[in-house]
Amino acid sequence: MGGINPSRSELQLGKTLIRERDKWVIKHTAADYKTGQHYGDRAPMDIAPQYTEVLDEFVGTWRQHLRPVDDHQYLFMKANGKPPTADTIYQVRAAALTGAF
């Protein structure tokens, strides 16, 4: 998921991040991105199979312990349980890429 543009990576369970049979898929409709009116829905993007078990465990077990505010369905969240902003995701990715973690 490291190659996803931060402003587009606000993944929501059941909306843009969907579990299909034996895999997870990212699906963006035209409404999900700025130029969607010109280009339409994006092709679905399968998440690599080696991440399926990890995502299943995170979503099914660990995510609830982060206490999402208002039961939002964003995969990731800030420390206060609120949905992420594009800036939040960018900062986390930048820190991970530069070794600041």
Biopython code that builds the backbone (N, CA, C, O; Angstrom):
import numpy as np
from Bio.PDB.StructureBuilder import StructureBuilder

atoms = [
    (1, "MET", "N", (0.820, -1.194, 0.000)),
    (1, "MET", "CA", (0.000, 0.000, 0.000)),
    (1, "MET", "C", (0.857, 1.248, 0.000)),
    (1, "MET", "O", (0.345, 2.367, -0.037)),
    (2, "GLY", "N", (2.170, 1.048, 0.042)),
    (2, "GLY", "CA", (3.066, 2.188, 0.065)),
    (2, "GLY", "C", (3.020, 3.027, -1.187)),
    (2, "GLY", "O", (3.419, 4.191, -1.155)),
    (3, "GLY", "N", (2.544, 2.474, -2.299)),
    (3, "GLY", "CA", (2.511, 3.217, -3.548)),
    (3, "GLY", "C", (1.242, 4.008, -3.758)),
    (3, "GLY", "O", (1.043, 4.586, -4.827)),
    (4, "ILE", "N", (0.385, 4.044, -2.768)),
    (4, "ILE", "CA", (-0.879, 4.768, -2.903)),
    (4, "ILE", "C", (-0.654, 6.225, -2.547)),
    (4, "ILE", "O", (-0.029, 6.537, -1.534)),
    (5, "ASN", "N", (-1.161, 7.106, -3.376)),
    (5, "ASN", "CA", (-1.069, 8.535, -3.117)),
    (5, "ASN", "C", (-1.738, 8.836, -1.779)),
    (5, "ASN", "O", (-2.867, 8.398, -1.559)),
    (6, "PRO", "N", (-1.072, 9.580, -0.864)),
    (6, "PRO", "CA", (-1.649, 9.834, 0.454)),
    (6, "PRO", "C", (-3.038, 10.448, 0.422)),
    (6, "PRO", "O", (-3.873, 10.111, 1.261)),
    (7, "SER", "N", (-3.305, 11.336, -0.520)),
    (7, "SER", "CA", (-4.619, 11.961, -0.553)),
    (7, "SER", "C", (-5.690, 10.984, -1.029)),
    (7, "SER", "O", (-6.882, 11.262, -0.893)),
    (8, "ARG", "N", (-5.287, 9.862, -1.575)),
    (8, "ARG", "CA", (-6.244, 8.863, -2.054)),
    (8, "ARG", "C", (-6.297, 7.637, -1.154)),
    (8, "ARG", "O", (-7.065, 6.709, -1.410)),
    (9, "SER", "N", (-5.488, 7.628, -0.107)),
    (9, "SER", "CA", (-5.372, 6.408, 0.687)),
    (9, "SER", "C", (-6.236, 6.411, 1.938)),
    (9, "SER", "O", (-5.975, 5.648, 2.867)),
    (10, "GLU", "N", (-7.240, 7.238, 1.977)),
    (10, "GLU", "CA", (-8.154, 7.244, 3.107)),
    (10, "GLU", "C", (-9.138, 6.091, 2.926)),
    (10, "GLU", "O", (-10.318, 6.289, 2.637)),
    (11, "LEU", "N", (-8.621, 4.904, 3.101)),
    (11, "LEU", "CA", (-9.377, 3.697, 2.822)),
    (11, "LEU", "C", (-10.492, 3.481, 3.841)),
    (11, "LEU", "O", (-10.281, 3.580, 5.050)),
    (12, "GLN", "N", (-11.688, 3.183, 3.322)),
    (12, "GLN", "CA", (-12.839, 2.926, 4.177)),
    (12, "GLN", "C", (-13.305, 1.495, 3.960)),
    (12, "GLN", "O", (-13.550, 1.067, 2.833)),
    (13, "LEU", "N", (-13.421, 0.766, 5.065)),
    (13, "LEU", "CA", (-13.873, -0.612, 4.999)),
    (13, "LEU", "C", (-15.261, -0.685, 4.390)),
    (13, "LEU", "O", (-16.168, 0.040, 4.799)),
    (14, "GLY", "N", (-15.420, -1.563, 3.411)),
    (14, "GLY", "CA", (-16.705, -1.744, 2.761)),
    (14, "GLY", "C", (-17.016, -0.739, 1.682)),
    (14, "GLY", "O", (-17.992, -0.901, 0.949)),
    (15, "LYS", "N", (-16.203, 0.301, 1.566)),
    (15, "LYS", "CA", (-16.431, 1.311, 0.522)),
    (15, "LYS", "C", (-15.283, 1.310, -0.483)),
    (15, "LYS", "O", (-15.482, 0.996, -1.657)),
    (16, "THR", "N", (-14.101, 1.656, -0.030)),
    (16, "THR", "CA", (-12.946, 1.674, -0.940)),
    (16, "THR", "C", (-11.987, 0.519, -0.667)),
    (16, "THR", "O", (-11.143, 0.203, -1.506)),
    (17, "LEU", "N", (-12.109, -0.110, 0.491)),
    (17, "LEU", "CA", (-11.327, -1.308, 0.815)),
    (17, "LEU", "C", (-12.321, -2.427, 1.078)),
    (17, "LEU", "O", (-13.044, -2.421, 2.074)),
    (18, "ILE", "N", (-12.340, -3.383, 0.167)),
    (18, "ILE", "CA", (-13.382, -4.405, 0.179)),
    (18, "ILE", "C", (-12.764, -5.799, 0.239)),
    (18, "ILE", "O", (-11.795, -6.097, -0.460)),
    (19, "ARG", "N", (-13.335, -6.634, 1.078)),
    (19, "ARG", "CA", (-12.886, -8.037, 1.172)),
    (19, "ARG", "C", (-13.697, -8.827, 0.161)),
    (19, "ARG", "O", (-14.923, -8.884, 0.255)),
    (20, "GLU", "N", (-13.030, -9.428, -0.795)),
    (20, "GLU", "CA", (-13.691, -10.260, -1.813)),
    (20, "GLU", "C", (-13.111, -11.661, -1.756)),
    (20, "GLU", "O", (-11.913, -11.853, -1.964)),
    (21, "ARG", "N", (-13.940, -12.614, -1.482)),
    (21, "ARG", "CA", (-13.545, -14.020, -1.365)),
    (21, "ARG", "C", (-12.238, -14.187, -0.607)),
    (21, "ARG", "O", (-12.233, -14.151, 0.623)),
    (22, "ASP", "N", (-11.127, -14.369, -1.317)),
    (22, "ASP", "CA", (-9.848, -14.677, -0.669)),
    (22, "ASP", "C", (-8.849, -13.532, -0.740)),
    (22, "ASP", "O", (-7.647, -13.753, -0.594)),
    (23, "LYS", "N", (-9.332, -12.302, -0.964)),
    (23, "LYS", "CA", (-8.400, -11.177, -1.096)),
    (23, "LYS", "C", (-9.061, -9.867, -0.694)),
    (23, "LYS", "O", (-10.282, -9.786, -0.559)),
    (24, "TRP", "N", (-8.239, -8.849, -0.506)),
    (24, "TRP", "CA", (-8.689, -7.478, -0.285)),
    (24, "TRP", "C", (-8.479, -6.700, -1.580)),
    (24, "TRP", "O", (-7.495, -6.914, -2.288)),
    (25, "VAL", "N", (-9.400, -5.805, -1.882)),
    (25, "VAL", "CA", (-9.357, -5.024, -3.121)),
    (25, "VAL", "C", (-9.617, -3.559, -2.794)),
    (25, "VAL", "O", (-10.476, -3.232, -1.976)),
    (26, "ILE", "N", (-8.862, -2.688, -3.447)),
    (26, "ILE", "CA", (-9.111, -1.246, -3.342)),
    (26, "ILE", "C", (-9.904, -0.834, -4.572)),
    (26, "ILE", "O", (-9.497, -1.087, -5.705)),
    (27, "LYS", "N", (-11.039, -0.198, -4.331)),
    (27, "LYS", "CA", (-11.892, 0.261, -5.431)),
    (27, "LYS", "C", (-12.220, 1.734, -5.213)),
    (27, "LYS", "O", (-12.700, 2.124, -4.149)),
    (28, "HIS", "N", (-11.959, 2.537, -6.225)),
    (28, "HIS", "CA", (-12.297, 3.954, -6.173)),
    (28, "HIS", "C", (-13.281, 4.274, -7.290)),
    (28, "HIS", "O", (-13.046, 3.961, -8.457)),
    (29, "THR", "N", (-14.380, 4.898, -6.910)),
    (29, "THR", "CA", (-15.343, 5.350, -7.907)),
    (29, "THR", "C", (-14.943, 6.754, -8.365)),
    (29, "THR", "O", (-14.049, 7.374, -7.789)),
    (30, "ALA", "N", (-15.594, 7.230, -9.373)),
    (30, "ALA", "CA", (-15.312, 8.568, -9.896)),
    (30, "ALA", "C", (-15.481, 9.632, -8.809)),
    (30, "ALA", "O", (-14.783, 10.646, -8.825)),
    (31, "ALA", "N", (-16.387, 9.414, -7.879)),
    (31, "ALA", "CA", (-16.642, 10.391, -6.813)),
    (31, "ALA", "C", (-15.518, 10.446, -5.780)),
    (31, "ALA", "O", (-15.463, 11.381, -4.981)),
    (32, "ASP", "N", (-14.636, 9.473, -5.785)),
    (32, "ASP", "CA", (-13.572, 9.398, -4.781)),
    (32, "ASP", "C", (-12.345, 10.243, -5.098)),
    (32, "ASP", "O", (-11.485, 10.419, -4.234)),
    (33, "TYR", "N", (-12.245, 10.759, -6.296)),
    (33, "TYR", "CA", (-11.052, 11.541, -6.614)),
    (33, "TYR", "C", (-11.382, 12.736, -7.509)),
    (33, "TYR", "O", (-12.391, 12.763, -8.213)),
    (34, "LYS", "N", (-10.491, 13.714, -7.449)),
    (34, "LYS", "CA", (-10.722, 15.034, -8.038)),
    (34, "LYS", "C", (-11.051, 14.999, -9.535)),
    (34, "LYS", "O", (-11.937, 15.728, -9.983)),
    (35, "THR", "N", (-10.362, 14.176, -10.305)),
    (35, "THR", "CA", (-10.580, 14.152, -11.752)),
    (35, "THR", "C", (-11.524, 13.039, -12.183)),
    (35, "THR", "O", (-11.599, 12.704, -13.366)),
    (36, "GLY", "N", (-12.241, 12.470, -11.227)),
    (36, "GLY", "CA", (-13.140, 11.364, -11.520)),
    (36, "GLY", "C", (-14.209, 11.675, -12.550)),
    (36, "GLY", "O", (-14.604, 10.802, -13.322)),
    (37, "GLN", "N", (-14.681, 12.914, -12.566)),
    (37, "GLN", "CA", (-15.723, 13.272, -13.537)),
    (37, "GLN", "C", (-15.230, 13.136, -14.971)),
    (37, "GLN", "O", (-16.027, 12.949, -15.891)),
    (38, "HIS", "N", (-13.921, 13.229, -15.160)),
    (38, "HIS", "CA", (-13.355, 13.119, -16.508)),
    (38, "HIS", "C", (-12.950, 11.691, -16.868)),
    (38, "HIS", "O", (-13.014, 11.296, -18.032)),
    (39, "TYR", "N", (-12.532, 10.918, -15.858)),
    (39, "TYR", "CA", (-11.965, 9.608, -16.136)),
    (39, "TYR", "C", (-12.799, 8.436, -15.641)),
    (39, "TYR", "O", (-12.547, 7.294, -16.028)),
    (40, "GLY", "N", (-13.786, 8.698, -14.792)),
    (40, "GLY", "CA", (-14.651, 7.628, -14.309)),
    (40, "GLY", "C", (-14.021, 6.795, -13.209)),
    (40, "GLY", "O", (-13.020, 7.185, -12.607)),
    (41, "ASP", "N", (-14.623, 5.643, -12.958)),
    (41, "ASP", "CA", (-14.133, 4.750, -11.910)),
    (41, "ASP", "C", (-12.749, 4.226, -12.262)),
    (41, "ASP", "O", (-12.433, 3.999, -13.430)),
    (42, "ARG", "N", (-11.935, 4.038, -11.239)),
    (42, "ARG", "CA", (-10.622, 3.437, -11.452)),
    (42, "ARG", "C", (-10.759, 1.922, -11.459)),
    (42, "ARG", "O", (-11.685, 1.364, -10.870)),
    (43, "ALA", "N", (-9.841, 1.282, -12.122)),
    (43, "ALA", "CA", (-9.835, -0.183, -12.124)),
    (43, "ALA", "C", (-9.547, -0.670, -10.705)),
    (43, "ALA", "O", (-8.722, -0.078, -10.009)),
    (44, "PRO", "N", (-10.210, -1.734, -10.268)),
    (44, "PRO", "CA", (-9.933, -2.277, -8.931)),
    (44, "PRO", "C", (-8.467, -2.690, -8.822)),
    (44, "PRO", "O", (-7.868, -3.153, -9.793)),
    (45, "MET", "N", (-7.899, -2.519, -7.633)),
    (45, "MET", "CA", (-6.502, -2.875, -7.396)),
    (45, "MET", "C", (-6.450, -3.933, -6.292)),
    (45, "MET", "O", (-6.775, -3.663, -5.136)),
    (46, "ASP", "N", (-6.037, -5.134, -6.672)),
    (46, "ASP", "CA", (-5.901, -6.199, -5.683)),
    (46, "ASP", "C", (-4.707, -5.911, -4.787)),
    (46, "ASP", "O", (-3.649, -5.494, -5.257)),
    (47, "ILE", "N", (-4.888, -6.137, -3.492)),
    (47, "ILE", "CA", (-3.780, -6.026, -2.551)),
    (47, "ILE", "C", (-3.036, -7.352, -2.577)),
    (47, "ILE", "O", (-3.656, -8.415, -2.620)),
    (48, "ALA", "N", (-1.732, -7.294, -2.551)),
    (48, "ALA", "CA", (-0.900, -8.490, -2.647)),
    (48, "ALA", "C", (-1.346, -9.545, -1.635)),
    (48, "ALA", "O", (-1.649, -9.219, -0.487)),
    (49, "PRO", "N", (-1.386, -10.801, -2.058)),
    (49, "PRO", "CA", (-1.884, -11.884, -1.202)),
    (49, "PRO", "C", (-1.182, -12.000, 0.151)),
    (49, "PRO", "O", (-1.803, -12.419, 1.128)),
    (50, "GLN", "N", (0.084, -11.641, 0.226)),
    (50, "GLN", "CA", (0.801, -11.782, 1.500)),
    (50, "GLN", "C", (0.274, -10.828, 2.575)),
    (50, "GLN", "O", (0.609, -10.990, 3.749)),
    (51, "TYR", "N", (-0.538, -9.845, 2.205)),
    (51, "TYR", "CA", (-1.098, -8.920, 3.186)),
    (51, "TYR", "C", (-2.499, -9.314, 3.644)),
    (51, "TYR", "O", (-3.028, -8.710, 4.577)),
    (52, "THR", "N", (-3.103, -10.304, 3.016)),
    (52, "THR", "CA", (-4.477, -10.691, 3.342)),
    (52, "THR", "C", (-4.625, -11.085, 4.811)),
    (52, "THR", "O", (-5.507, -10.577, 5.502)),
    (53, "GLU", "N", (-3.782, -11.971, 5.281)),
    (53, "GLU", "CA", (-3.892, -12.435, 6.663)),
    (53, "GLU", "C", (-3.670, -11.298, 7.662)),
    (53, "GLU", "O", (-4.358, -11.217, 8.679)),
    (54, "VAL", "N", (-2.710, -10.423, 7.368)),
    (54, "VAL", "CA", (-2.419, -9.292, 8.252)),
    (54, "VAL", "C", (-3.607, -8.333, 8.305)),
    (54, "VAL", "O", (-3.999, -7.885, 9.382)),
    (55, "LEU", "N", (-4.175, -8.022, 7.152)),
    (55, "LEU", "CA", (-5.347, -7.141, 7.118)),
    (55, "LEU", "C", (-6.533, -7.783, 7.832)),
    (55, "LEU", "O", (-7.240, -7.111, 8.583)),
    (56, "ASP", "N", (-6.753, -9.070, 7.605)),
    (56, "ASP", "CA", (-7.843, -9.763, 8.284)),
    (56, "ASP", "C", (-7.695, -9.646, 9.804)),
    (56, "ASP", "O", (-8.662, -9.358, 10.510)),
    (57, "GLU", "N", (-6.484, -9.869, 10.294)),
    (57, "GLU", "CA", (-6.251, -9.797, 11.734)),
    (57, "GLU", "C", (-6.415, -8.369, 12.262)),
    (57, "GLU", "O", (-7.014, -8.157, 13.316)),
    (58, "PHE", "N", (-5.882, -7.399, 11.526)),
    (58, "PHE", "CA", (-6.004, -6.010, 11.969)),
    (58, "PHE", "C", (-7.472, -5.585, 12.016)),
    (58, "PHE", "O", (-7.935, -5.034, 13.014)),
    (59, "VAL", "N", (-8.194, -5.845, 10.932)),
    (59, "VAL", "CA", (-9.598, -5.423, 10.858)),
    (59, "VAL", "C", (-10.455, -6.204, 11.859)),
    (59, "VAL", "O", (-11.313, -5.625, 12.526)),
    (60, "GLY", "N", (-10.226, -7.506, 11.963)),
    (60, "GLY", "CA", (-11.067, -8.339, 12.800)),
    (60, "GLY", "C", (-10.748, -8.295, 14.282)),
    (60, "GLY", "O", (-11.607, -8.594, 15.112)),
    (61, "THR", "N", (-9.508, -7.921, 14.627)),
    (61, "THR", "CA", (-9.107, -7.985, 16.029)),
    (61, "THR", "C", (-8.598, -6.659, 16.572)),
    (61, "THR", "O", (-9.129, -6.145, 17.557)),
    (62, "TRP", "N", (-7.581, -6.107, 15.941)),
    (62, "TRP", "CA", (-6.848, -4.983, 16.533)),
    (62, "TRP", "C", (-7.454, -3.609, 16.305)),
    (62, "TRP", "O", (-7.326, -2.735, 17.163)),
    (63, "ARG", "N", (-8.102, -3.396, 15.188)),
    (63, "ARG", "CA", (-8.629, -2.061, 14.864)),
    (63, "ARG", "C", (-9.588, -1.554, 15.943)),
    (63, "ARG", "O", (-9.559, -0.373, 16.288)),
    (64, "GLN", "N", (-10.422, -2.422, 16.467)),
    (64, "GLN", "CA", (-11.403, -2.009, 17.488)),
    (64, "GLN", "C", (-10.737, -1.450, 18.748)),
    (64, "GLN", "O", (-11.317, -0.615, 19.442)),
    (65, "HIS", "N", (-9.525, -1.912, 19.038)),
    (65, "HIS", "CA", (-8.821, -1.437, 20.226)),
    (65, "HIS", "C", (-8.298, -0.009, 20.068)),
    (65, "HIS", "O", (-7.907, 0.627, 21.047)),
    (66, "LEU", "N", (-8.292, 0.489, 18.831)),
    (66, "LEU", "CA", (-7.891, 1.877, 18.589)),
    (66, "LEU", "C", (-9.054, 2.826, 18.857)),
    (66, "LEU", "O", (-8.887, 4.046, 18.831)),
    (67, "ARG", "N", (-10.208, 2.272, 19.109)),
    (67, "ARG", "CA", (-11.412, 3.026, 19.469)),
    (67, "ARG", "C", (-11.781, 4.103, 18.453)),
    (67, "ARG", "O", (-11.694, 5.295, 18.747)),
    (68, "PRO", "N", (-12.190, 3.684, 17.263)),
    (68, "PRO", "CA", (-12.598, 4.677, 16.264)),
    (68, "PRO", "C", (-13.746, 5.549, 16.780)),
    (68, "PRO", "O", (-14.744, 5.032, 17.282)),
    (69, "VAL", "N", (-13.604, 6.844, 16.657)),
    (69, "VAL", "CA", (-14.638, 7.786, 17.074)),
    (69, "VAL", "C", (-15.831, 7.666, 16.135)),
    (69, "VAL", "O", (-15.666, 7.602, 14.917)),
    (70, "ASP", "N", (-17.023, 7.635, 16.699)),
    (70, "ASP", "CA", (-18.269, 7.557, 15.926)),
    (70, "ASP", "C", (-18.328, 6.325, 15.025)),
    (70, "ASP", "O", (-19.029, 6.331, 14.013)),
    (71, "ASP", "N", (-17.602, 5.276, 15.384)),
    (71, "ASP", "CA", (-17.613, 4.024, 14.613)),
    (71, "ASP", "C", (-17.322, 4.230, 13.124)),
    (71, "ASP", "O", (-17.875, 3.523, 12.281)),
    (72, "HIS", "N", (-16.464, 5.188, 12.801)),
    (72, "HIS", "CA", (-16.121, 5.394, 11.389)),
    (72, "HIS", "C", (-15.480, 4.131, 10.828)),
    (72, "HIS", "O", (-14.979, 3.296, 11.580)),
    (73, "GLN", "N", (-15.499, 3.996, 9.525)),
    (73, "GLN", "CA", (-15.005, 2.794, 8.865)),
    (73, "GLN", "C", (-13.660, 2.991, 8.173)),
    (73, "GLN", "O", (-13.262, 2.163, 7.354)),
    (74, "TYR", "N", (-12.956, 4.075, 8.492)),
    (74, "TYR", "CA", (-11.626, 4.257, 7.914)),
    (74, "TYR", "C", (-10.703, 3.182, 8.447)),
    (74, "TYR", "O", (-10.756, 2.853, 9.632)),
    (75, "LEU", "N", (-9.863, 2.634, 7.597)),
    (75, "LEU", "CA", (-8.924, 1.603, 8.029)),
    (75, "LEU", "C", (-7.945, 2.173, 9.041)),
    (75, "LEU", "O", (-7.687, 1.566, 10.081)),
    (76, "PHE", "N", (-7.409, 3.324, 8.734)),
    (76, "PHE", "CA", (-6.448, 3.978, 9.611)),
    (76, "PHE", "C", (-7.126, 5.115, 10.362)),
    (76, "PHE", "O", (-8.171, 5.617, 9.947)),
    (77, "MET", "N", (-6.515, 5.513, 11.477)),
    (77, "MET", "CA", (-7.056, 6.632, 12.233)),
    (77, "MET", "C", (-5.939, 7.315, 12.996)),
    (77, "MET", "O", (-4.849, 6.768, 13.168)),
    (78, "LYS", "N", (-6.233, 8.520, 13.448)),
    (78, "LYS", "CA", (-5.264, 9.249, 14.258)),
    (78, "LYS", "C", (-5.270, 8.689, 15.681)),
    (78, "LYS", "O", (-6.130, 7.882, 16.031)),
    (79, "ALA", "N", (-4.316, 9.117, 16.493)),
    (79, "ALA", "CA", (-4.195, 8.626, 17.863)),
    (79, "ALA", "C", (-5.449, 8.888, 18.688)),
    (79, "ALA", "O", (-5.718, 8.168, 19.649)),
    (80, "ASN", "N", (-6.221, 9.915, 18.321)),
    (80, "ASN", "CA", (-7.444, 10.239, 19.068)),
    (80, "ASN", "C", (-8.662, 9.461, 18.567)),
    (80, "ASN", "O", (-9.777, 9.696, 19.031)),
    (81, "GLY", "N", (-8.458, 8.540, 17.624)),
    (81, "GLY", "CA", (-9.551, 7.721, 17.113)),
    (81, "GLY", "C", (-10.324, 8.344, 15.974)),
    (81, "GLY", "O", (-11.230, 7.717, 15.426)),
    (82, "LYS", "N", (-9.983, 9.570, 15.607)),
    (82, "LYS", "CA", (-10.690, 10.246, 14.513)),
    (82, "LYS", "C", (-10.132, 9.795, 13.168)),
    (82, "LYS", "O", (-8.998, 9.324, 13.087)),
    (83, "PRO", "N", (-10.943, 9.942, 12.098)),
    (83, "PRO", "CA", (-10.467, 9.567, 10.772)),
    (83, "PRO", "C", (-9.207, 10.351, 10.389)),
    (83, "PRO", "O", (-9.004, 11.469, 10.861)),
    (84, "PRO", "N", (-8.383, 9.777, 9.555)),
    (84, "PRO", "CA", (-7.152, 10.457, 9.145)),
    (84, "PRO", "C", (-7.442, 11.567, 8.152)),
    (84, "PRO", "O", (-8.461, 11.565, 7.462)),
    (85, "THR", "N", (-6.532, 12.500, 8.100)),
    (85, "THR", "CA", (-6.562, 13.498, 7.039)),
    (85, "THR", "C", (-5.486, 13.090, 6.037)),
    (85, "THR", "O", (-4.640, 12.251, 6.346)),
    (86, "ALA", "N", (-5.510, 13.665, 4.864)),
    (86, "ALA", "CA", (-4.455, 13.374, 3.886)),
    (86, "ALA", "C", (-3.102, 13.743, 4.471)),
    (86, "ALA", "O", (-2.112, 13.055, 4.223)),
    (87, "ASP", "N", (-3.048, 14.823, 5.245)),
    (87, "ASP", "CA", (-1.790, 15.259, 5.848)),
    (87, "ASP", "C", (-1.290, 14.239, 6.866)),
    (87, "ASP", "O", (-0.091, 13.968, 6.931)),
    (88, "THR", "N", (-2.192, 13.675, 7.657)),
    (88, "THR", "CA", (-1.807, 12.659, 8.633)),
    (88, "THR", "C", (-1.148, 11.474, 7.933)),
    (88, "THR", "O", (-0.087, 11.010, 8.352)),
    (89, "ILE", "N", (-1.773, 10.995, 6.879)),
    (89, "ILE", "CA", (-1.251, 9.835, 6.157)),
    (89, "ILE", "C", (0.083, 10.176, 5.497)),
    (89, "ILE", "O", (1.002, 9.358, 5.495)),
    (90, "TYR", "N", (0.188, 11.363, 4.946)),
    (90, "TYR", "CA", (1.446, 11.782, 4.333)),
    (90, "TYR", "C", (2.571, 11.799, 5.368)),
    (90, "TYR", "O", (3.675, 11.332, 5.090)),
    (91, "GLN", "N", (2.297, 12.333, 6.554)),
    (91, "GLN", "CA", (3.323, 12.414, 7.603)),
    (91, "GLN", "C", (3.779, 11.025, 8.041)),
    (91, "GLN", "O", (4.972, 10.803, 8.249)),
    (92, "VAL", "N", (2.853, 10.103, 8.183)),
    (92, "VAL", "CA", (3.203, 8.742, 8.581)),
    (92, "VAL", "C", (4.052, 8.080, 7.493)),
    (92, "VAL", "O", (5.065, 7.448, 7.792)),
    (93, "ARG", "N", (3.642, 8.224, 6.252)),
    (93, "ARG", "CA", (4.421, 7.625, 5.153)),
    (93, "ARG", "C", (5.792, 8.245, 5.048)),
    (93, "ARG", "O", (6.777, 7.536, 4.838)),
    (94, "ALA", "N", (5.878, 9.558, 5.191)),
    (94, "ALA", "CA", (7.189, 10.237, 5.116)),
    (94, "ALA", "C", (8.103, 9.755, 6.224)),
    (94, "ALA", "O", (9.287, 9.509, 5.995)),
    (95, "ALA", "N", (7.560, 9.617, 7.423)),
    (95, "ALA", "CA", (8.366, 9.130, 8.550)),
    (95, "ALA", "C", (8.835, 7.692, 8.311)),
    (95, "ALA", "O", (9.976, 7.347, 8.617)),
    (96, "ALA", "N", (7.960, 6.871, 7.769)),
    (96, "ALA", "CA", (8.329, 5.478, 7.500)),
    (96, "ALA", "C", (9.397, 5.391, 6.420)),
    (96, "ALA", "O", (10.315, 4.578, 6.523)),
    (97, "LEU", "N", (9.289, 6.212, 5.396)),
    (97, "LEU", "CA", (10.252, 6.175, 4.294)),
    (97, "LEU", "C", (11.614, 6.740, 4.677)),
    (97, "LEU", "O", (12.636, 6.343, 4.117)),
    (98, "THR", "N", (11.627, 7.659, 5.625)),
    (98, "THR", "CA", (12.897, 8.270, 6.026)),
    (98, "THR", "C", (13.494, 7.596, 7.251)),
    (98, "THR", "O", (14.585, 7.961, 7.687)),
    (99, "GLY", "N", (12.795, 6.624, 7.805)),
    (99, "GLY", "CA", (13.306, 5.936, 8.985)),
    (99, "GLY", "C", (13.099, 6.695, 10.271)),
    (99, "GLY", "O", (13.758, 6.406, 11.269)),
    (100, "ALA", "N", (12.196, 7.661, 10.271)),
    (100, "ALA", "CA", (11.969, 8.488, 11.453)),
    (100, "ALA", "C", (11.159, 7.761, 12.529)),
    (100, "ALA", "O", (10.983, 8.285, 13.629)),
    (101, "PHE", "N", (10.673, 6.578, 12.227)),
    (101, "PHE", "CA", (9.918, 5.810, 13.233)),
    (101, "PHE", "C", (10.865, 5.145, 14.185)),
    (101, "PHE", "O", (10.430, 4.452, 15.105)),
]
sb = StructureBuilder()
sb.init_structure("model")
sb.init_model(0)
sb.init_chain("A")
sb.init_seg("    ")
for serial, (resi, resn, name, xyz) in enumerate(atoms, 1):
    if name == "N":
        sb.init_residue(resn, " ", resi, " ")
    sb.init_atom(name, np.array(xyz, "f"), 0.0, 1.0, " ", f" {name:<3s}", serial, name[0])
structure = sb.get_structure()
